[in-house]
């Protein structure tokens, strides 16, 4: 058993690899189209990355809870560790949605875009903006 407060480097490395697979999955829609076509037959990097990340987190979160010794202290530390970055990300999405580039208004949806948002994108930019605003409102 590792010493109290010491991190398990191999778990951090595994989580990092899983996060990179998720990034690869997002990146290959636009940048690596040929790689996606070849890889899709045998391997889904996004599914693998999310699965491994949740499996590792399923081990780390209870271990962290045990190390803190108190559920209250655990949730307070989690909040102050995760919420600031979440708030920055939401603020960034809001700023980009309000003041970002309008270059893509005439384009079709990305291959991963589905459902009501895809229909809104295909119709008019105003509908697309409403769709994105509803998604942002749901997050906030």
Buried (B, 14 or more C-beta within 10 A) or exposed (E): EEEEEEEEEEBEEBBEBBBEBBEBBBBBEEEBEEEBEEBEEEEBBBEBBBEBBEEBBEEBEEEBBEEBEEEEEBEEEBEEEEEEEEEEEEEEBBEEEEEEEEEEEEEEBEEEBEEEBBBBBEEEEEBBBEBBEEEBEEEE
